[in-house]
Amino acid sequence: MLVPSNARCGERLLWLLLAVLACAAMLALTAHIALRLGYRYDLEWMEGAMVDHAERARTFTGIYTAPRAEHVPFLYTPMLFWLGALVSSVTLTGPLALRLVSVLAFVGCAVLIYCFVRREVPGANRKLAALCAAGLFCAGYGFLRSWYDLARNDTLFLLGMLATGWLLRFGGRREAMIAGVTAAFAFLSKQSALLWLPALGVGLLAVDWRRALVFAASCGLVIGGTALALHIATDGWFTFYVFEMPQYHGWQGEYKLKFFTSDLVPIAPLMALSITACAQRWRLHRGQALQLAALFGGALLTSYLSRLHVGGFDNVMMPVLAIGCMLAPIAAANARSASIRIALLLVLCAQFALLTLDVRAALEPDRAVLMGFGPQFLPTTENQRANEELVAAVAQLDGPVFMPFHGNLAALAGKPRMAHAQAIHDLLSALPRSANGTLDILAIADPARLATLSPHARTALTSFYGSVHEALSQKKFAAVVLDQPLGPVFESLFAAALTGNYERQGGELLSKPTASQPAVGMVTHSPYFWLRKK
């Protein structure tokens, strides 16, 4: 059937408009990253602690060890720490080294999304559709709370998963074998890969069961072998932190529905178009349709389960956003009639708007309207001054300083690195619960009450508590630096040793105390000192 010339013209103009929006998003993202990449303090409250972990990898001190005041491992797999250590050893140091790893991983993700769409879309519009997909992914920066370039492991994990999906979608048996390696890379970046990988295997099974068996065998060999090697090399501590500790965390029950009624709202067009893309492929090749559906469904399930997990933040939406950005332009380009293509292209245009202005702000007054590339993710002069003042104050103290709310700052002040509050919280989640469901903090000092826990959990809790209690009792720290509003939690945990040997200083430590709050992450600001009594 002939397509009217005005329809062809309108469709072409919409593709060009999408290309302009995509390029604008890429330029805006590039400028935003350039403005904050070299910032030497935390952009997100765990970045400094990630640097501390990478430094332990660089100096071969050991990441997965019995926890002590100096170091409590995060419950993450080590790829970001290893790569950060490598970059730090060659050229750059501090957060910049790890952020550079994330930026390169982001570029790799955007390239894979572009190439995936270009392979899936036939005809003259395939390059424009691919550009649109990459641009949508860039435009999601604000939706993900600026996570692409942070010194965190999510972008690295996504790179491994997208590479695995690419190999399984377009490769043969050799590529299925290589996909086991990229899957292991994703797992070593973040263990959330284990939620997504089964879906990729099932999707491949619908296309070619022989390749699916090769992929399963490769995954089992590489991931299983790597995990076993790390288990043996760390005397079981790797297994404890990566697999056992997450089991002690609770669930955010409100997100059972809120995930669908709030989290997915800004990307609802992507979700609808992704389902459309799978339905379109069903008419042509049911196996491939099931493979695309498994790719999308696995990403959605991974984001959903991660969001339900206590500590799940906006970054967990990265998998479902990335796959939505891939499949949505495919749906628009592959629609059979010009009128439907135009309608779907208009939906894609609307999606760019929804990734810039947050419609959820209409019902949630505390939410900012501007979600895209606003100033809220950029460090200010006040942020930098507050961190400089804190580093200078710590540097003047005689001896080690325990500052659990600020990773890497102790090192900048010339002091030994210390454990981070988030890792400490993750560890304490293993404690038994009291009658009202809260953590029984007092149990940490009573080994008999920890008898129901695994040997590693008991050892971890007693090792950490004993280490900090001994250091406070013997006044090994020149000071303890805590932040509001969570500082009192630490005070209650070590009340006897802290109040008996340290004295809280009055007055404001910084010229603007709240300016120490990082742009992203946990609310933590207004640091204050507990100084060692003479």
N, C-alpha and C positions, 0 to 999 in steps of 0.2 A: 504494500500500500504506500502510495506517495505521501510524503509528509509536507504540509503546506510550508511555503518559504518563510512566512512570518513565524511559524513555530520553530523552524530550524534556526532562524535568527535569534528568537527569544532564548532558545536553549543555549546557543553559543554565547550570548551575552551573559547568561547566568553562570556558565562555566568560567568565563573571564572574570566576572565579579568574585566568584569563589577563589579564583587564583590570586586576585588582588588582596582579598581578605587573608588568604593563607600567607602570602608574602609579608603583609603587614604584621601578622602574628609572629612570624619568624624574626622580623627585624626588631619588633618590640621585645621579644624574648632575649635576643642577642644583646640588646642594649641593657636590659634588666640584669642579666647575668654579669655583664662586664662591669656594671656599677657596684657589684657586691662580691665578686669572686675573690678578690684579694683581701677582704676584711678579715683581720687576724683574730677576731673574737667570735663568739657563738652567734650564728644566725638562727639556730634552733638549739634548744637547751641541752641536747645530748651530743652535739657536734664535738665539743672539746673532749668528752669522754671517748668518742670514737678515735680521736687523735691519740689519746693515752693508750688505747688498745693497739693502734698501729705502731706506736713507739715500742711497745713490748714485743711486737712481732719483729720490728727492725733490729732490736737488740737481742733477740732470741731469749727473752726473759720468760716467755711462756704466757699464753693467753688463758688457757683452761687449767686453772690450778685451784687449790683450796682457797676460799676467799679470806682476805684479811683486810685490815684498814687501808692498806696500800692499793689493793686491787680486788674488785669483785667483778668477774666476767659478765658481760651481757649474754642474753640467751640467743645470740645470733651465731650463725655459721661464719667462718673467718675470711671469706674472699676479699671483702673490702679492706680488712686489716692487712692482709697480705699485699694487695696491690698498693694500698696507701704506704706501706713500709717500703715497697720497691721504689715508688716515686720519691719518697722522702730520702732514700739512700742515694738516688741519682742526682736530683736537682732541688726540688721544693720541699718545704717543711710545713708543719702545722696544718690548720684546716684547709689551706690552699691545695695541698697534695691530694687530700681525699676528695675535695670538691672537683678537682680536675678529673679524677677517676669518674665521678658521677657525670660530669659534663660530657666526657668522651662516650660514656655509656648511653647518655641521652641521645647524642648524635647518632650512635649506632642504632638505637631504637627507631629514630625518625627515618633513617635510611631504609631499615627493614620494612617499616610500614609503607614507605613510598614504593619500594620494589615489589612488595606483596600485591598492592593494589594494581600496579602497572602490569603484573603478570595475570591478574584475575579479570581485568577489563579489556575486552577487544575493541578494536576500532580507533578512530581518530582522537577520542577524548580520554584515552587511557593515561596520558601524561598529566592532563589537567585533573583527572580524578585522583591520581597518585599525589599530586601537589596539594590538592584539597585535604587528603587524608593526613599528610604530614603537617599541614597548617593547622588542622583541627587539634592534632596532638600538641602542637606548640601552644595553641590558644588555651589548652587545659591547664596551663601553669598556675593560674589563680585558683581554679577549681581544686587543685591538689595542694593548695597552700604553699606554692613555690618549691615543691620537693625535688624537682629535676636536678638542681645543681647543689643541693645540700650534701654535706659529708655524712650521708646515710646510705644504706645498702639497697634501697628499693629499686632505683633505676638500674643498678647492676643486675639485680634479680630479673627485672623485666627484660633486659637485653638477652639474658640466657634463655628465657622462655620464648621470646619472639624468634630467636635463632632456631630453637628446637621446632617451633611451629612451622617455620619456613622450610626446614629440611624435610619434615614429614609431609608437608603439603606438595612440594615440587620435586622431591628427590626419589631415588630408588633405594635398593637395599644397602648400598654403601653409605648413602646419606642417612638412612635409618640407624646404621651403626654409629656414625658420627654424631647423630642426634643424642645418643646416650652420653656423649662427652659434654655437649652443650647443656643437656639436662643436669648433669652433675655440676656444671659451672653455676647454673641457676640455683641448685640446692645449696652449694657452698656459699652462695651470696645471701640466700634467705631460705629457711626450711619451708616456707610457704609453698615452694615449688612442689612439695609432695602432695599438696591439695589439688594442684592443677595437672600434673603429669598423668595421672590415671585417665583423665578425660581425653588427653591427646592420644593416649594409647588406644582407647576405645574408638575414637574417631578414625584412627588409622586402620583399625580392625575392620571398619565398615568399607574400606577401600581395598585393602590388600592384607589378608591375614598373615602372609609370610613376612612382609615387612614389619607388621605389628609384633611378631614374635622376635624378629631381629632387634627391634627397638627395645622391647621388654628385657631381652637378655642383656643388651648393652647397658641399659639403665641399671639393672640389677647388679651387674658386674662392677661398673664404675662407681655408682653411688654407694652400693654396699661395701665395696672394697675400700673406698675412701673413708667412709664412716668407721669401718672396722679399724683401719690404720690409725685414725685419730683417737679412737677409743683406747687402743692399746698404748699409743704414744703418750696419752695424758692420764693413764691409770684410771680411765673411766670418767674423768671429769667432763670431757667433751660431750659424752652421752648424757650426763646429768644435766648440764646447762641447756643443751640444744633440744633434748627430747623430754626429759623428766620435769624440769622446772616449769615449762609452759603448762603442764597439766595441773599445776597448783593454782593457776590464775582462774579467776571467775569469769562470768559472762555478763555482758552489758545487755540485759534483757530488753531494754527499751528499743534497741536497734533491730529486734526481730521484725518490727513494722517500720520503724523510723528509717531504716535503710532504704525502703521502697518509697516512703512518703516524704522523705527529705533528701537523703544522700543522692538518690538517682534522679531527682527532679531536674537539675540543670542539664543532665545528659539524656533526658527522656527521648528526644528525637533520635539520638544515636542508638538507643536501645530498640526503638521501633524499627528503624531502618536496618539494624543488624538482623532482626528476626525476618524482615522482608527479604534480605539478601539470601538467607538460608532457604526461604520458601521458593525464591526464584530458581535457585540451583536444584531444588527437588524435582522440578519439571525436566531438567536436563540430565542430571546424574545424581541418583539418590545417595550413592556412597559419598560423593564429594559434599553433598548437602549435609549429610550427617557429620562429616569431618569438620565443616565450618561451624555447625551447631555445637559440636564438642569443644572446639576452640573457644567459642563465645561462652558456652555454658560453664566450662571450666574456669574461665576468667571471672565470670559473674559469681560463681560459687566461692572462689578464692577470696574475692573482695568481701562477700557477704560474711563468711565465717571469720575472716580476719577482723571485720568490723565488730562482730559479736564478742570477740575476745577482748578482755579488759586491757586497755592500752591502745586499742585500735584507733587510729587517727585518720585524717583525710587522705594520707598517703596510701592507705590500703585500697583506695579506689583506682589506683593506677592501672592494674590489669584490665578491669572492665572498660575503663576509658580508652586504653590503647587498642583493644580489639574492636570496640565500637567505632573508633576513628578509622579502622581498616575496612570494616564491613559496610558502614553507612554510604560512603561514596560508591562502593561496588553496587549497592542496591539502586542508587540513583542512575548510574551509568548503564546498568543492564535492564532497566525497565523496558517493556516491549513497545509501549506507545509513547509518542512525543508528549502528550498531555500529562501522562503519569511522570515522565522524566522531569518535566518542568515543575510539577508539583513537588517532587522529591528534592529537586535542586533548591526550591524555595525553603523547604524544611532545613536543608543544610545551611542556607544563609541564616535562618533563624537560630540554628545551633551556635554559630559564631557569636551572635548577640547574647545567647543564654550563657555562654562561657565568659562573657564580659560583665554583664549586669546580673546580679543574683536575685532572681524572682522570689526566693525564699525570704528575703528581707521584708516583704510585704506582710508576712505572718510572724516573723521572728525579729522583733525590734532590735535585738542585740547584734544582729548580723549585718555586716557592711554591705552596702548596695553594690559597690564596685568590687568585682571579683577578679578582674583580669590583671593588668600590669600596673596596679596602683602603688602608691608609696608605702603602703603598710608592710611590704616585705623588704624594704630597703633600710639598712642601718642609718641612723641619724648621727649628727655630731654629738648630741647628748648621749646616745648609746656608747659611742667611742670614748667620750670623756669619762663616763661612769666606770667603764671597764679599766681605763687607764688609772683612775683614782684607786680602784680596788687593788689592782696589781701593785701600785706604788705602796699602798698601805700594808699589804702582805709582805712585800720585799723588805720592809723595815724591821720586821719581827725577827727575833733571834731563834731560829730552829724551824723544824717542820711545821706545817700548818694544815689542819684537816679542813677541807672545804668541799663538802660533797655535792654542792649545787653548781659547781663551776669546774668542769673538766678543762684541763690544759692550762688554766690560769695559774695554778700553783707552779707549773714549770716555767711559765713566763716570768714569774716573780723569783725564779731561782730556787724554788723549793721542790721537794720530791712530789711526784704525782700521787694522787689519792683516789679511793673508790668513789664512784658517782652515785648520787641519790637514787636514780632510776634503777641501777643494777642492784642496789641495796634493797629497794622496794620489791623488785622481782624475787630476790632471794627470800625476803621475809614472808612472801606469799606462801611459802612452804610450811609456815607455822600452823599448828592446829587452830581450829576455830573455837571461840567461846560459845556460850549458850545462845547469845543473840546473833551469832553468825559473823561477828567481827574477828579479826586476827587476835589470838591470845599472845600478846607481846611478852607477858611474864614467862611464858613457857620457854622462851629462848635461853633463860638462865637456869632451867631445870631439866637436865638430860633425861630424867625419868619420864617427863611429860612428852618427850620427843620420841618415845619408844616405838610409836606406830609408824614412824617415817622410815624411809630407806636408809641404809648406812651412809650413802653419800649425802643425803639431805641432813641427817643428824650431824655428820662431820662438818658440813658447810656452815650450818647455823651456829654450832658451838665454836668453830674456828673463827668465824667473823666476830661474833659477840665477844669471845675471849680476847681477841686481838685488840679491838677497840677499847674494851674495858680496861685491859692492862695498860694500854698507851695513855688513857686518861688518868688512871690511878697513879701511874708513875710520872705523870706530867711530861710525857715525851713530846707533846705538841706545844708549840709556843702559843697557839690559839686555835680555836675552833670557829670557823666562819659559817654561819647559817643564814638562810634567807627566809623571808616571809612569802607565803603564809604557812609553809610546811616545816619551818625550823622547830617549832614546839614539839612536833612528832619525834624528831631526833632527841630533843631534850628529855622527853618522857622515857625514851628507850634506855638512855644512859644517865638517868637523873642522879643517882647516888655518886657515881664517879665524876660526873661533870660538875655538879654544884659543889662538891666537896673540894675540888682542886682547881676550878676555874671560876672566874667572876665575869658576869655579863657587863659589858660597857654600855653606858647610856649615851644619848645623843645620836645624831645621824652620822654615819660613816662616809656617805657620799654627798656631794652638793645637791644632787637630785636623785634620791634613792631609787625611785621607780624606773629610772632610765636604764638600769641594769637588766631589765626584762628583755630577753631575746625576741626577735620579730615573730618567731614561730615556736609553738610547743607549750609546755607546762607553764603555768603562771608562777613565776619565781623572781623576786626582786627585793629591794631594800635589805641588803646584807648587814649583818651585825656581828660583833666579835664577842666571844668568850675568851678572855685572856688568862693565861696561866698565873695562878696566885704565887706570890713570892714567899 
